Each structure stands twice: as C-alpha cells, then as structure tokens.
Amino acid sequence: MPPSHPHSHGPDPDAPPPSAEVLLRRRRAVRLMMLLLVPVGLATVVGLVALWPGDEPSRARQAAELYVPPGTTYHDARVASVAPFDCSLPGGEGQPAQQLTCATVVTEVLDGSGAGEFVQVDLPAEVFAAGVDEGDVLVLTRDAGAEGPAAYAFFDYDRDVPIVVLTIAFAVVVGLVARLRGLASLVGLAFAFFVLLQFVLPGLLTDQSPVLTSLVGSAAIMFVVLYLAHGFSARTTTALVGTLFGLTLVAVLGEVAVATARLTGLTSEETNTLLGFDPTLDFSGLVLAGVVVAGLGVLNDVTITQASAVWQLNEVDSDMSWRELYSRGMAVGRDHIASTVYTIVFAYAGAALPLLLLFELYAQPWTVVLTSSAMAEEVIRTFVGAIALVLAVPVTTAAGAFFAKAAGTDAGVATDRRMTARLAR
C-alpha cells in the first residue's frame, strides 16, 4: 500500500541509512537527469544575462518620478495630540450629507534633519476612523521645496514593529521545526525575492516580453530554491523536472487563454495607474506573468511530494516495473491533486474577495459577472494554474519512475561510467 498524501519532502531522519546499492541508483538517476537539466540551466543563465534590465530608468519610472517632488524624504513622527474636526461632505440633490470626522494631529519628528521638531498635519476621515492615539508613530513625507511645518504631510502608519516581530517569529519557528533545512529554505526565499526585485519586476517595466521575463526568472528561482531547501538528490531533481514542465505549461496555456479571452489586464486601480505612467506596457502579458509567478509555490509543493513518493516506493521495492511504479505513485498523486486544487482556487478567491463583494452588490446576471473582464481574469488565472498543477503530477511521476528504473538498468550503468569518465578528463 502506498503512503497516503505524504509531505515529508526529504529523507526521514529516523529511517535507517540507505544501502550502498540504493545510493548508487540515486547517483545514476541524478546523472541521467542532468543530461536534461544542464541544458535548461544553461539556457536560464543565458536568459538572465540577455534579459537583465540595465541601469537606465524605464519610461514608467521616469513618469512616476514626476508625481513625487524631487528630494522628497520620509520620516517617522510620534503623535503628541489629536484634535478631531468635522469634515462632512454636503449631499447632492436629494441625497443626505455624508457625515465625516477628520483630525489635526501634532507630531514630533523622530529622524532626519528636522528631528525634535513638532509639526501639525491633517488626517483624512478614513485614517482617523481607523484609529489614531497619542503615542502612535506615523510616517510623514517632507517636501524639500517647502518651508516649515507645511513641508510635512501624512503618508501612512508606521508598521515596522509588527512586521519585524512577525518576520523574526517566522524565521525562528521555521528554524526550530525544520532546523537546517528550514533555514536553507529561508535563504532560498531571500534569493527568490532578490530575483523578483532585481530582475522580474524591473524587466516587466521594459519592452521585453513579460512572459519570457517571468519564465526565466521563475526557472532561476526554482533551480536555487529547490536544491537549497531539499538538498541535491534524485528526489529534488525529479521535482525540478516536474516544476519546470508546469511553469512552461502555465506560460503556453496562459498565452492561449489570455489571447482567446481578449484580456486587457486593465481591471484594477494599480494597473490603471501603471497605464498612466506608461501606456505602452503589455498589460495582457502582465496578467500572464502574474500567473507564472503565482504558480511557483504550489508547483514546488506538489512536485516535491510526488517525487518523494515515487522514490520511496522504488526503494521499498526496486523490482516493481515502470508501469507499476507509475501506477502506485499516481495513487498518491490523486489524493494530493484533490486537496491542492481546493488550495489554489480558494487562494485566488481570497485574493479577489473585494472584487467578489462588488459583484454581489451589482444587479447583474451571474453569466455576465463571470465573463466580465475583471472576473474572467481571475477565472483564467485560476484554471490555467490549476491545469498546470494537475498535469505536473503525472509528468513528475512518470519522470521519477523512468529515471528510477533507468538508473538500475545496464544503460544507466553505462551512462554513469561515461559521465564519470567525462568529468575525470
């Protein structure tokens, strides 16, 4: 009986050490898979070098700089006093007035050249309604071209403490529970954010293909993150094959779906702001790039689990045929598919909750709502990701079964010897 829905993404520390024969099979399998992954890895490196954005600011960045006065700085300021005042808006014809309460706060600037100064700023009604008390810390902007208290304006709440505390708690919990492997996954996460912030996001603001940029960046992330978190092994390499297949499938299916459905990508306040900065951006491509990046985490989870199941089954009974190994591996995979499909659908539904609430208020048929531009974007994003996720399971299972069996054949031994001789030269 195969294990039900395993999530042990690496060897069990309590299990007995593998035999020399098992270790040899694993090494042969990894060398066989390298014949496939080395060219893909080289192509990823070439893509990173060729597509890496230069130092010249994009059109969108140049336009955005015009919206912020040059020399604008941001400063923390502690609230010393709060004075509410009525800022109600008069009602239109036949409409009641909108009752609103704003506030004037006196704050002490905590950093920068104006540290120690007390400045007065006005808070809009929505900020005061969220709660502002004496002792709270706010973030203020300072216009370098203005003088005195008028140079300061409210920008946002200061959230350093809760974010830093949660970050430390997250790192500590991961380190205590997952130990070295958990700490390695945090390093991988840091690398992923580096690629996103330094390559993917700047690249999406240039004239480069958003799909190609996100695909190259995602492949680079997966190469590093998977091996860092799970170690260099046959299981991890099998999972990488399945993950790269899933990412490619997301890009291809998404390209077809976005073009067929004629998605413009201009369905949110953020995308319309980007449109104002640079109307030449490929907004349909940005939709697809978002689908590719969103699929990274869930594809990683599914393929690692599936690869682990296949290799554990093979090592328990190495006499199983490829077909039997694939069949037993898919028995595990079907359970995982059933649960992960819920995960991806509800994750997208949660992210789109404000949009769903708006549609709940509109008096429109659900057939119109589901095919509207905003909703269709979420539906297509969900289904493209889900299809790639589901198909990644049999592909990962087949790859694991194939390489597991090939590593134990005479051909696998011959390939192992050829590659060893090649490395020795």
C-alpha positions in Angstrom: 0.0 0.0 0.0 1.4 3.4 -1.0 1.6 6.1 1.7 -1.3 8.5 1.8 -0.6 12.1 0.9 3.0 12.3 2.2 4.5 15.6 3.0 8.0 14.5 4.1 9.9 16.4 1.4 13.2 14.7 2.3 14.5 11.5 3.8 13.2 10.6 7.2 15.9 11.3 9.8 14.6 8.4 11.9 14.8 5.9 8.9 17.7 3.6 8.6 20.5 4.8 6.3 20.1 3.8 2.7 22.2 0.8 1.4 25.1 1.3 -0.9 23.1 -0.1 -3.8 20.3 2.5 -3.2 22.8 5.3 -3.0 24.4 4.1 -6.3 21.0 4.1 -8.0 20.3 7.6 -6.8 23.6 8.9 -8.2 23.0 7.3 -11.5 19.5 8.7 -11.7 20.8 12.2 -10.9 23.4 11.9 -13.6 20.8 10.8 -16.1 18.6 13.8 -15.2 21.5 16.2 -15.6 21.5 15.4 -19.3 18.1 17.2 -19.4 18.6 19.8 -16.7 22.1 21.1 -17.6 20.9 22.5 -21.0 17.9 24.0 -19.3 20.0 25.5 -16.6 22.4 27.0 -19.2 19.5 28.4 -21.1 18.2 30.0 -17.9 21.6 31.6 -17.2 21.8 32.9 -20.8 18.3 34.3 -20.4 19.2 36.1 -17.2 22.2 37.7 -18.8 20.4 38.7 -22.0 17.3 40.0 -20.3 18.8 41.6 -17.2 17.5 45.2 -17.1 20.0 47.9 -17.4 20.6 50.9 -15.2 18.7 53.3 -17.4 15.3 54.1 -15.8 12.2 52.8 -17.7 9.6 55.1 -19.1 7.2 54.2 -16.3 9.8 55.1 -13.7 10.6 58.4 -15.3 6.9 59.2 -15.4 6.4 58.2 -11.8 9.2 60.5 -10.6 7.2 63.4 -11.9 4.4 62.6 -9.4 6.7 62.9 -6.4 8.6 66.2 -5.8 12.3 65.7 -6.2 14.1 65.4 -2.9 11.0 64.1 -1.0 12.0 62.2 2.1 10.1 60.0 4.6 10.2 60.4 8.4 8.8 58.7 11.4 6.8 61.1 13.7 5.2 60.3 17.1 1.7 61.7 17.7 1.6 64.2 20.6 -2.0 65.3 20.4 -5.2 64.6 18.4 -7.9 67.2 17.6 -10.9 65.9 15.7 -12.9 68.2 13.5 -16.0 67.9 11.3 -15.2 67.4 7.6 -18.7 66.3 6.4 -19.4 66.5 2.7 -22.6 68.2 1.5 -25.1 65.8 -0.1 -26.1 66.1 -3.7 -29.6 66.8 -5.0 -32.0 64.6 -2.9 -29.0 63.0 -1.1 -28.2 63.4 2.6 -24.9 64.9 3.7 -22.0 62.5 4.3 -21.0 62.7 8.0 -17.2 62.5 8.3 -14.7 63.3 11.0 -11.1 64.2 10.2 -8.4 65.2 12.7 -5.5 67.6 13.1 -2.5 66.0 14.9 0.6 67.5 16.3 3.6 65.1 15.9 7.2 65.1 16.9 9.6 64.3 14.1 11.9 61.4 15.2 14.6 61.3 12.5 16.2 63.3 9.7 17.3 67.0 9.8 14.0 68.0 11.5 14.3 65.6 14.4 12.8 67.0 17.5 10.5 69.5 15.7 6.8 69.5 16.3 4.7 69.7 13.2 1.0 69.8 12.6 -0.6 67.6 9.9 -4.2 66.9 8.9 -5.5 63.3 8.7 -8.3 62.3 6.3 -11.5 60.8 7.7 -10.6 57.2 6.7 -7.3 57.4 8.6 -8.9 58.9 11.7 -11.7 56.3 11.6 -9.0 53.5 11.6 -7.7 54.9 14.9 -5.0 57.4 15.9 -4.0 57.9 19.5 -1.3 59.8 21.3 2.0 57.9 21.2 1.3 56.3 17.8 4.0 56.6 15.2 3.1 57.8 11.7 5.1 58.1 8.5 5.3 61.7 7.1 6.6 62.9 3.8 8.8 66.0 3.7 8.8 68.2 0.6 12.3 69.6 0.1 11.0 72.6 -1.8 8.6 73.7 1.0 9.5 75.5 4.3 8.4 75.0 7.9 5.5 72.8 9.0 3.9 73.0 5.6 6.6 70.8 4.2 5.2 67.7 6.1 2.2 65.6 5.1 0.7 62.3 6.3 1.8 59.3 4.3 1.0 56.1 6.2 1.1 54.4 9.6 4.4 53.1 10.8 4.3 49.3 10.8 7.9 48.4 11.5 7.3 46.7 14.8 4.6 44.2 13.8 6.3 43.3 10.6 9.7 42.9 12.2 8.3 40.8 15.0 6.3 38.6 12.6 9.4 38.2 10.4 11.6 37.1 13.3 8.9 34.8 14.7 8.5 33.2 11.3 12.3 32.6 10.9 12.5 31.3 14.5 9.6 28.9 14.1 10.9 27.6 10.7 14.4 27.2 12.2 13.2 25.3 15.3 10.8 23.0 13.5 12.6 22.4 10.2 16.1 23.0 11.5 18.9 23.3 8.9 16.5 22.6 6.0 14.2 25.3 7.2 17.0 27.8 7.4 18.1 26.8 4.0 14.6 27.4 2.7 14.8 30.9 4.2 18.0 31.6 2.3 16.2 30.3 -0.9 13.3 32.7 -0.2 15.7 35.6 0.1 17.2 34.6 -3.3 13.7 34.4 -4.8 12.9 37.9 -3.6 16.3 39.1 -5.0 15.4 37.8 -8.4 11.9 39.2 -8.3 13.0 42.7 -7.2 16.2 42.9 -9.3 15.2 41.0 -12.5 11.5 40.2 -12.9 9.9 43.5 -11.7 12.3 45.8 -13.5 12.1 43.6 -16.6 8.3 43.8 -16.7 8.6 47.6 -17.0 10.8 47.4 -20.1 10.0 46.4 -23.7 10.9 42.8 -23.1 8.4 40.0 -23.2 6.6 39.7 -19.8 6.1 36.0 -20.4 9.8 35.3 -21.2 11.0 37.5 -18.3 8.8 35.8 -15.7 9.6 32.4 -17.1 13.3 32.9 -17.0 13.2 34.5 -13.5 10.9 31.7 -12.2 13.2 29.0 -13.6 16.2 30.6 -11.9 14.3 30.7 -8.6 13.3 27.1 -8.8 16.9 25.9 -9.6 18.2 27.5 -6.5 15.3 27.2 -4.1 14.6 23.5 -4.6 18.2 22.4 -4.1 18.7 24.7 -1.2 15.5 23.6 0.6 15.6 19.9 -0.2 19.2 19.1 -1.0 20.9 17.8 -4.1 19.2 14.4 -4.6 17.4 12.3 -7.1 14.0 13.3 -5.5 14.8 17.0 -5.8 16.0 16.7 -9.3 12.8 14.8 -10.3 10.7 17.5 -8.7 12.6 20.2 -10.6 11.8 18.4 -13.9 8.1 18.4 -13.0 8.2 22.0 -11.8 9.9 23.3 -15.0 7.3 21.4 -17.0 4.5 23.0 -15.0 5.9 26.5 -15.4 6.3 26.0 -19.2 2.7 24.7 -19.4 1.4 27.7 -17.4 3.1 30.0 -19.9 1.8 28.2 -23.0 -1.8 27.7 -21.7 -1.9 31.2 -20.3 -0.7 32.7 -23.6 -3.5 31.0 -25.5 -6.2 31.7 -22.8 -5.3 35.4 -22.4 -5.3 36.0 -26.2 -8.5 34.0 -26.8 -10.4 35.7 -23.9 -9.0 39.1 -25.0 -8.0 40.1 -21.5 -6.7 43.7 -21.4 -5.3 43.4 -17.9 -6.7 46.9 -17.0 -9.0 45.7 -14.3 -7.6 47.3 -11.1 -6.6 50.7 -9.8 -3.0 49.6 -9.8 -2.9 48.6 -13.5 -4.7 51.8 -14.5 -2.1 53.8 -12.5 0.6 51.9 -14.5 -1.3 52.8 -17.7 -0.9 56.5 -16.8 2.8 56.0 -16.3 3.5 54.0 -19.5 0.6 53.2 -21.9 3.0 51.1 -24.0 3.3 48.3 -21.3 2.0 44.9 -22.3 -0.8 44.6 -19.7 -2.1 41.3 -21.1 1.4 40.0 -20.7 1.4 41.2 -17.1 -1.6 39.1 -16.4 0.2 36.0 -17.7 3.4 36.9 -15.8 1.4 37.0 -12.6 0.0 33.6 -13.3 3.6 32.2 -13.8 4.9 33.7 -10.6 1.8 32.7 -8.6 2.4 29.1 -9.6 5.9 28.8 -8.2 5.0 27.8 -4.6 2.2 25.4 -5.3 4.1 23.7 -8.1 7.1 23.3 -5.8 4.9 21.6 -3.1 3.2 19.2 -5.4 6.2 18.1 -7.4 8.4 17.6 -4.3 5.8 15.5 -2.6 5.2 13.4 -5.7 8.9 12.9 -6.4 9.4 11.8 -2.8 6.6 9.3 -3.1 7.9 7.7 -6.3 11.5 7.3 -5.0 10.3 5.9 -1.6 8.2 3.4 -3.4 11.0 2.4 -5.7 13.4 1.9 -2.8 10.9 -0.1 -0.9 10.5 -2.5 -3.8 13.1 -2.0 -6.6 11.6 -5.0 -8.5 8.5 -3.1 -9.5 8.1 -2.4 -13.2 7.9 1.2 -14.5 4.2 0.8 -15.1 3.5 -0.5 -11.5 5.7 2.2 -10.0 3.9 4.9 -12.0 0.5 3.5 -11.0 1.3 3.4 -7.3 2.8 6.9 -7.5 -0.3 8.2 -9.1 -2.4 6.7 -6.4 -0.7 9.1 -4.0 -0.8 12.0 -6.6 -4.6 11.8 -7.0 -5.0 12.4 -3.3 -2.7 15.4 -3.5 -4.4 16.8 -6.6 -7.8 16.7 -4.8 -6.6 18.7 -1.9 -4.3 21.1 -3.8 -7.0 22.1 -6.3 -9.0 23.4 -3.4 -5.9 25.3 -2.1 -5.3 27.1 -5.4 -8.9 28.0 -6.1 -9.6 29.3 -2.6 -6.3 31.2 -2.6 -7.3 33.1 -5.7 -10.9 33.6 -4.3 -9.5 35.1 -1.1 -7.2 37.5 -3.1 -10.2 38.5 -5.2 -12.6 38.9 -2.3 -13.2 42.7 -2.6 -14.0 42.1 -6.3 -16.5 39.4 -5.5 -18.2 41.7 -2.9 -18.6 44.4 -5.6 -20.2 41.9 -7.9 -22.5 40.8 -5.1 -23.8 44.4 -5.0 -24.3 44.8 -8.7 -27.7 43.7 -10.1 -26.2 41.7 -13.0 -26.8 38.0 -14.0 -24.0 35.7 -12.9 -23.3 34.7 -16.5 -22.4 38.4 -17.2 -20.4 38.7 -14.0 -18.3 35.5 -14.6 -17.4 36.7 -18.2 -16.7 40.3 -17.3 -13.1 41.5 -17.8 -12.2 41.6 -14.1 -13.8 38.3 -13.2 -12.6 36.5 -16.3 -9.0 37.5 -15.4 -9.3 35.7 -12.1 -11.1 32.7 -13.5 -8.5 32.2 -16.3 -5.6 32.7 -13.8 -7.1 30.1 -11.5 -7.9 27.5 -14.2 -4.5 27.9 -16.0 -2.7 27.4 -12.7 -4.8 24.5 -11.7 -4.5 22.7 -15.1 -0.7 23.1 -15.0 -0.7 21.9 -11.4 -2.7 18.8 -12.1 -0.7 17.8 -15.2 2.6 18.3 -13.3 1.7 15.4 -11.1 1.6 12.6 -13.8 4.6 14.2 -15.5 6.7 14.2 -12.3 5.5 10.7 -11.5 6.5 9.5 -15.0 9.8 11.2 -14.8 10.6 9.8 -11.4 9.6 6.3 -12.4 11.5 6.5 -15.7 14.8 7.7 -14.1 14.4 5.4 -11.1 14.1 2.4 -13.4 16.7 3.6 -15.9 19.3 4.1 -13.1 19.1 0.4 -12.4 19.5 -0.8 -16.0 22.7 -1.6 -17.9 22.1 1.6 -19.9 22.0 3.5 -16.7 25.3 2.0 -15.5 26.9 2.7 -18.9 25.7 6.3 -18.8 27.1 6.6 -15.3 30.5 5.4 -16.4 30.6 7.7 -19.5 29.7 10.7 -17.4 32.3 9.8 -14.7 35.0 9.4 -17.3 34.0 12.8 -18.9 34.2 14.5 -15.5 37.6 13.0 -14.8 39.1 14.5 -18.0 
